[in-house]
């Protein structure tokens, strides 16, 4: 799989690698749902596109993923930092952000992982 999900301290680390296919997002939705069900509070998270070489997604792919995520909202407000160093990465991150806007997720898009980590360390309010 082109997506690796792990806990990085108290934050969920989602690292995308290589070529991203539709199946990668379906699998990711299942993994995130399991993690959110397992913890008493939903953890903040970051999604890192730094190692992506090609994205085979389209609007329908992102929309379907957003719909799956909305079906199992987090137990509390969470921060999601997206690391999108290239304009293509940024476009997909922004598309997803716009589909999820106004929910229990607070999104920011960054060019580097250190910027994303710094933002995740800030208080939620």
C-alpha positions in Angstrom: 0.0 0.0 0.0 1.1 3.5 -0.7 -0.2 4.8 2.7 1.4 4.1 6.0 -0.6 5.0 9.2 1.1 5.0 12.6 1.0 6.8 15.9 3.7 9.5 16.3 3.4 10.3 20.0 -0.2 11.4 20.4 -0.7 12.2 16.8 -1.7 9.9 13.9 0.9 10.0 11.2 -0.4 9.4 7.6 2.4 9.1 5.2 1.7 8.7 1.5 4.4 7.2 -0.8 4.8 6.6 -4.5 1.7 6.4 -6.8 -1.6 7.0 -5.0 -4.6 4.9 -6.2 -8.3 5.0 -5.3 -7.9 1.8 -3.2 -5.4 3.6 -1.0 -8.0 6.1 0.2 -10.6 3.3 0.8 -8.1 1.5 3.0 -7.1 4.7 4.8 -10.7 5.4 5.7 -11.0 2.0 7.3 -7.8 2.4 9.2 -8.8 5.9 10.5 -12.2 4.6 11.6 -10.5 1.8 13.6 -8.1 4.2 15.3 -10.9 6.7 16.1 -13.0 3.9 17.6 -10.1 2.5 19.6 -9.1 5.7 21.5 -11.3 7.5 24.1 -10.5 10.8 22.3 -9.8 11.2 18.6 -6.2 12.1 18.1 -4.9 15.0 15.9 -3.2 13.9 12.7 -1.0 14.9 9.9 -1.0 13.7 6.3 2.3 13.9 4.5 2.4 13.9 0.7 6.2 14.6 0.5 7.0 11.2 -0.9 4.3 11.0 -3.5 5.4 10.7 -7.1 1.9 10.5 -8.8 -1.7 10.9 -7.8 -4.3 8.9 -9.8 -7.2 10.4 -7.8 -9.9 12.7 -9.1 -12.8 14.7 -7.6 -15.0 11.6 -7.3 -12.2 9.8 -5.3 -11.8 12.7 -2.9 -15.5 13.2 -2.5 -16.1 9.5 -1.8 -13.3 9.6 0.9 -14.8 12.7 2.5 -18.2 11.0 2.6 -16.7 8.0 4.3 -15.0 10.2 6.9 -18.1 12.2 7.6 -19.9 8.9 8.4 -17.7 8.4 11.4 -16.9 11.9 12.8 -14.2 12.3 15.5 -15.3 12.2 19.1 -13.9 15.7 19.7 -12.6 18.5 17.5 -9.3 17.6 16.0 -6.5 19.2 14.0 -5.4 17.8 10.7 -2.2 19.2 9.2 -1.6 18.3 5.6 1.9 18.5 4.2 1.7 19.3 0.5 5.0 20.5 -0.9 4.0 20.5 -4.6 1.1 22.3 -6.3 -0.6 19.0 -7.3 -0.5 17.8 -3.6 -1.8 21.2 -2.5 -4.7 20.9 -5.0 -5.9 17.6 -3.7 -5.4 18.6 -0.1 -7.4 21.8 -0.7 -10.1 19.9 -2.4 -10.5 17.6 0.6 -10.3 20.5 3.0 -13.2 22.3 1.2 -15.3 19.1 1.3 -14.8 18.8 5.0 -15.0 22.4 6.0 -17.3 23.2 8.9 -17.1 19.8 10.5 -15.3 18.6 13.7 -12.0 18.8 11.8 -9.8 21.8 11.7 -7.5 21.7 8.6 -4.3 23.5 7.6 -2.1 22.9 4.6 1.7 23.3 4.9 4.7 23.0 2.6 6.9 21.3 5.2 6.5 18.7 8.0 8.2 20.9 10.6 5.6 23.7 10.0 2.8 21.1 10.3 4.2 19.7 13.5 4.5 23.2 15.0 0.9 23.9 14.2 -0.3 20.6 15.7 1.5 21.6 18.9 -0.5 24.7 19.3 -3.7 24.7 21.5 -6.9 23.8 19.6 -8.6 27.1 20.3 
